């Protein structure tokens, strides 16, 4: 209870509350964007390459699984696909190393 026995009630305006929340979200968004961009100029490109590398590795795993049940005449096709995926993986690794060299000369 307040002074003199009166209960002080405070009214909260919902527009002020929404504005404060919007400002907080914008500040957090700006900070996260700044930190993501500030560390490396090629951050998104590196992220995409790593994601592509993971996909290729999963593709390679699936091809090795196919070798367990594929017909003998289709085995050569799977070997060709494995070789193709190996070349793509090597290309992606080379690009990741190139990005690293440009960031850390």
C-alpha positions as CSV (number, residue, x, y, z in Angstrom):
1,X,0.0,0.0,0.0
2,X,1.1,3.5,-0.8
3,X,1.4,6.5,1.4
4,X,-1.8,7.3,3.2
5,X,-3.3,3.9,2.7
6,X,-3.9,4.3,-1.1
7,X,-2.9,1.6,-3.5
8,X,-1.0,3.1,-6.4
9,X,-2.0,1.5,-9.6
10,X,0.1,2.0,-12.7
11,X,-1.6,1.6,-16.1
12,X,0.5,0.1,-18.9
13,X,-0.1,1.4,-22.4
14,X,0.0,-1.5,-24.8
15,X,1.4,0.7,-27.6
16,X,4.4,1.6,-25.4
17,X,4.9,-2.1,-24.7
18,X,4.8,-3.0,-28.4
19,X,7.2,-0.2,-29.2
20,X,9.7,-1.3,-26.6
21,X,9.5,-4.9,-27.8
22,X,10.0,-3.8,-31.4
23,X,13.0,-1.7,-30.4
24,X,14.5,-4.7,-28.6
25,X,14.0,-7.0,-31.5
26,X,15.5,-4.5,-33.9
27,X,18.6,-4.0,-31.7
28,X,19.1,-7.8,-31.3
29,X,18.7,-8.2,-35.1
30,X,21.2,-5.5,-35.8
31,X,23.7,-7.0,-33.3
32,X,23.4,-10.5,-34.8
33,X,23.7,-9.2,-38.3
34,X,26.7,-7.1,-37.5
35,X,28.5,-10.0,-35.7
36,X,27.7,-12.4,-38.6
37,X,29.1,-10.0,-41.2
38,X,32.0,-8.6,-39.1
39,X,33.9,-11.8,-38.6
40,X,34.3,-12.8,-42.3
41,X,33.4,-11.2,-45.5
42,X,32.7,-14.7,-47.1
43,X,30.7,-16.1,-44.2
44,X,27.6,-16.9,-46.2
45,X,29.6,-18.3,-49.1
46,X,31.5,-20.5,-46.7
47,X,28.2,-21.6,-45.0
48,X,26.8,-22.5,-48.4
49,X,29.9,-24.5,-49.4
50,X,29.8,-26.4,-46.1
51,X,26.2,-27.2,-46.6
52,X,26.8,-28.4,-50.1
53,X,29.7,-30.5,-48.8
54,X,27.4,-32.1,-46.3
55,X,24.9,-32.9,-49.0
56,X,27.6,-34.5,-51.2
57,X,28.8,-36.6,-48.3
58,X,25.3,-37.8,-47.7
59,X,25.0,-38.6,-51.4
60,X,28.2,-40.5,-51.3
61,X,27.0,-42.5,-48.3
62,X,23.8,-43.4,-50.2
63,X,25.8,-44.5,-53.2
64,X,27.8,-46.8,-51.0
65,X,24.5,-48.2,-49.6
66,X,23.3,-48.9,-53.2
67,X,26.4,-51.0,-53.8
68,X,25.0,-53.5,-51.3
69,X,22.0,-54.4,-53.4
70,X,22.6,-53.1,-57.0
71,X,22.7,-55.5,-59.9
72,X,26.1,-56.3,-61.3
73,X,25.4,-54.5,-64.6
74,X,24.4,-51.3,-62.7
75,X,27.4,-51.4,-60.5
76,X,29.5,-49.5,-63.1
77,X,27.0,-46.7,-63.1
78,X,27.2,-46.4,-59.3
79,X,31.0,-46.3,-59.6
80,X,30.7,-43.5,-62.1
81,X,28.4,-41.6,-59.8
82,X,30.8,-42.2,-56.8
83,X,33.6,-40.8,-58.9
84,X,31.5,-37.7,-59.8
85,X,30.6,-37.1,-56.2
86,X,34.3,-37.4,-55.2
87,X,35.3,-34.8,-57.8
88,X,32.5,-32.4,-56.5
89,X,33.7,-33.0,-52.9
90,X,37.2,-32.2,-53.9
91,X,36.1,-29.0,-55.7
92,X,34.2,-27.8,-52.7
93,X,37.1,-28.5,-50.4
94,X,39.4,-26.6,-52.7
95,X,37.0,-23.6,-52.7
96,X,36.8,-23.7,-48.9
97,X,40.5,-23.7,-48.6
98,X,40.7,-20.8,-51.1
99,X,38.2,-18.8,-49.0
100,X,40.3,-19.5,-45.9
101,X,43.4,-18.3,-47.6
102,X,41.7,-15.1,-48.6
103,X,40.5,-14.5,-45.1
104,X,43.8,-15.4,-43.4
105,X,46.6,-14.6,-45.7
